[in-house]
Structures are given as C-alpha cells and as structure tokens.
C-alpha cells in the first residue's frame, strides 16, 4: 500500500468503525469517493486499498 501510510490506515479504520453508515455503502469505489469528498483520504488511495480497509473493519 504505497500511499496508504500506517498512520492513515489507522485513522481510516477508526473512522470506518465509528461510522457504520459508510460501511453500508456496497461499492469500495463509492466509499473511496465519500472519503475523498470528506477530506479524509487522498485521491491516490486506490479502490483496492479501500476494499482492504473495509474487509479489515468487518473482522
């Protein structure tokens, strides 16, 4: 995960755990866009990285 630093990973995982409404969005691409629009995620984070974050939160 080149652009997804450990600090950013932890921040996004914490945010996703606290905001279940975002996790209910089915498409990782849509979740990525929501995070970018909210200013929580840089645009160079890939959809695959967001999918990994969502899978990690479900565990």
Secondary structure as a PSIPRED ss2 file (coil, helix, strand):
# PSIPRED VFORMAT (PSIPRED V4.0)

   1 X C   1.000  0.000  0.000
   2 X C   1.000  0.000  0.000
   3 X C   1.000  0.000  0.000
   4 X C   1.000  0.000  0.000
   5 X C   1.000  0.000  0.000
   6 X H   0.000  1.000  0.000
   7 X H   0.000  1.000  0.000
   8 X H   0.000  1.000  0.000
   9 X H   0.000  1.000  0.000
  10 X H   0.000  1.000  0.000
  11 X H   0.000  1.000  0.000
  12 X H   0.000  1.000  0.000
  13 X H   0.000  1.000  0.000
  14 X H   0.000  1.000  0.000
  15 X H   0.000  1.000  0.000
  16 X H   0.000  1.000  0.000
  17 X H   0.000  1.000  0.000
  18 X H   0.000  1.000  0.000
  19 X C   1.000  0.000  0.000
  20 X H   0.000  1.000  0.000
  21 X H   0.000  1.000  0.000
  22 X H   0.000  1.000  0.000
  23 X H   0.000  1.000  0.000
  24 X C   1.000  0.000  0.000
  25 X C   1.000  0.000  0.000
  26 X C   1.000  0.000  0.000
  27 X C   1.000  0.000  0.000
  28 X H   0.000  1.000  0.000
  29 X H   0.000  1.000  0.000
  30 X H   0.000  1.000  0.000
  31 X H   0.000  1.000  0.000
  32 X H   0.000  1.000  0.000
  33 X H   0.000  1.000  0.000
  34 X H   0.000  1.000  0.000
  35 X H   0.000  1.000  0.000
  36 X H   0.000  1.000  0.000
  37 X H   0.000  1.000  0.000
  38 X C   1.000  0.000  0.000
  39 X C   1.000  0.000  0.000
  40 X C   1.000  0.000  0.000
  41 X C   1.000  0.000  0.000
  42 X C   1.000  0.000  0.000
  43 X C   1.000  0.000  0.000
  44 X C   1.000  0.000  0.000
  45 X C   1.000  0.000  0.000
  46 X C   1.000  0.000  0.000
  47 X H   0.000  1.000  0.000
  48 X H   0.000  1.000  0.000
  49 X H   0.000  1.000  0.000
  50 X H   0.000  1.000  0.000
  51 X H   0.000  1.000  0.000
  52 X H   0.000  1.000  0.000
  53 X H   0.000  1.000  0.000
  54 X H   0.000  1.000  0.000
  55 X H   0.000  1.000  0.000
  56 X H   0.000  1.000  0.000
  57 X H   0.000  1.000  0.000
  58 X H   0.000  1.000  0.000
  59 X C   1.000  0.000  0.000
